[in-house]
Amino acid sequence: MDQKIATLQKWIDESQRIVFFGGAGVSTESGIPDFRSVDGLYNQKYDYPPETILSASFFARNPGEFYKFYKDKMIIEGAKPNPAHLKLAELEKAGKLSAVVTQNIDGLHQDAGSKVVYELHGSTLRNYCPRCGKKFPVSHIANCDILPYCDNGDCKGIVRPDVVLYEEGLDSDVIAGAVNAIRNADMLIIGGTSLVVYPAAGLVNYYRGNKLVLINKSRTSMDSQADLAINEPIGEVFSQIIVR
C-alpha cells in the first residue's frame, strides 16, 4: 500500500492537467449513502424500487410519491466535504487539476472550493419550475408540506430538481466539457465509482494517457486496465497526498 501511495504521489507531482472522475463513493465518507452498496438505496425497502421512483415518467405520473422518497433520501442536510473533496480543490488551486467530473448531485465539490466541476447528473441544490423557468433553492423543496409548487404569480407549476432522472439524457454541454477535459488530461484519477452507470462511465474511454488511476473500496471491472489500482476508501488515500 505504501508503494502505491508513493506512486500516486509521484504521478501527481509530475502532472499538470489532472482530471478526477468520481462517483458515489466520494461522498459516502461525508455520510451520503450510495445506491449499490450493502447499505445503499437499492437495498432498502420502499413501495417502489428507487430506479422507478427516480424516473421521469414516475415523476410526471406520481409527483407526491416521488417527493416523499426524494425528500427523505436524496436531500442530505448537514453533509460536509471530506478529505477527498478538499484535496481535489487544493490540487485545482495549485494548478495541478483541470477539472472534476462527477456523477454525484450533492454539490460537495463546490462546497470544498472546486471551480471547474462537470456535474453529469445535475444537482439537488438547483431546482426550477418547468412551466415558467423560475429557479428555487433546495430549501423550497425540503420545507414544503406535500408538493413544491411554484410561487411565481399564478404559475403554480410543480418545481422539480435539476437532476437527470432515469429515462432522461445527460446535458450535452456538460458532456462536451467533460469529454474535452478527459481527452486533454495527462493523468486521470477515477475514484469512488463502480463504473457500471452508463453513459457516464463510458467517458473514461476518452483518456489517452498512461497514468490511469483507479481508487475504490472494492474491485471494479476496470482494475486490470488501470495503470494503478488502489482498493481503499478514497478519503483515506487522498489524505496522504501532499500538494506541492
Secondary structure, 3 states (H helix, E strand, C coil): CHHHHHHHHHHHHHCCCEEEEECCHHHHCCCCCCCCCCCCHHHCCCCCCHHHHCEHHHHHHCHHHHHHHHHHHCCCCCCCCCHHHHHHHHHHHCCCEEEEEECCCCCHHHHHCCCCEEECCEEEEEEECCCCCCEECHHHHHCCCCCCECCCCCCCCECEEEECCECCCCCHHHHHHHHHHHHCCCEEEEECCCCCCCCHHHHHHHCCCCCEEEECCCCCCCHHHCCEEECCCHHHHHCCCCCC
